[in-house]
Amino acid sequence: MGAAGWLVSAAVALGVLVAVGLVARRIARTGPRARARAQEELAELGRALVELDDAGEALDRELALSGALYRGQQPASLRRARLATHHTRDDAFVAYRRAADPARIPAERRAEARATRARVADAIASAGSARAENDAWVARHAPAADQLRVARERIDAAAATIGDPRALRAELARIADESEWEGVATADDEALGALADAESAYAAAEAADPGALRAHLIEVETALERAGRAARLLEETHRLVENAYLAIEDEQRAAASAIRAAAGTQKTVTGERAPRVAEAIRVASVALDSAMRAADRRPVTANERIARLRARLDDALADLRTEQQQMRAARSALPGTLSAARSALARSETYVRGAEIDARVALDQARRHLAVARQSSNAVEALTAARTAVADAQTAASLARDRARRR
């Protein structure tokens, strides 16, 4: 073989080696093992994020207790740690969603999850250090009598604020079916039970040695937080039910007007599209009738059904409307959809407390979309965000319920 032939053979061999190397590299970055490693790293990040989310709540409790003890002047170190913890958590939720995206290369997902987990670990450590520093300061400078006095005042204030939650739940039972408020069906007992736990923890604090005092007072604050959360969810649910009753007639009229407008648009549609538009209008009319039959005892459900039928109708007519018509339809649908988003979020929050990371991330995304919907000056964008918030909140509740059933 001549020199030229040898060079050609060497070039071919080198090209084959390069190609094999590229294929191997691609498999290493995108193959089953790479996907498995990315999923393992994502699971580790999820566990760390749950710990950080819980650490943020612990800092909230510490700040509430310390703020009362320092007569409203919360320690600067705790405030900084709380802000940093919540900021890191919010950013990490977003990074988690990016790292969970199956459309991305596994190696990129793994790298993002690993880098985010490092930041989360730093934030957890900082939160722990801030709490330990504050505990040490309190132990040195706050007499036990002062700490007990503040705890007693907080228990009494919480009891006065919560009042009689059983009366509120009874009112819900009077005005609406339990399906409208099943997530808070035991909230009255939970609130009162948590207040009783706070009293028990306070009694233990009174009898405790100085070294154990702080731990018992944190138990008091934790119980008060549970009581307040249960009472707030009960009050929010009652408010949503009442607001749904007040809004249902306006939502019915707006939906009926939207259906009539769609019927007007239908007259201009020809060809294959005409039957599909006619069917969308028929389904919307049936759905509106069904919603109104449920409205007397299930006003929240009725408003949510109306919001869904408006969304389906908009989808069917999306490319048949002018920009002005789309904006007018969005302004009409927005109030009811915002109400549906708020009720979906309130319902979701009753299930997601203490849930695993996927439900927490979905709930966080729902809150973000609802904030966008409230702040946007463009009705079409606001409506899209509100509808996404509803879907995210429903996903969060479903994930939390499914995990709870499997435990």
Summary of the structure (lengths in Angstrom):
residues: 407
radius of gyration: 28.2
end to end distance: 72.1
largest distance: 100.2
contacts: 1331
relative contact order: 0.07
helix: 89%
strand: 0%
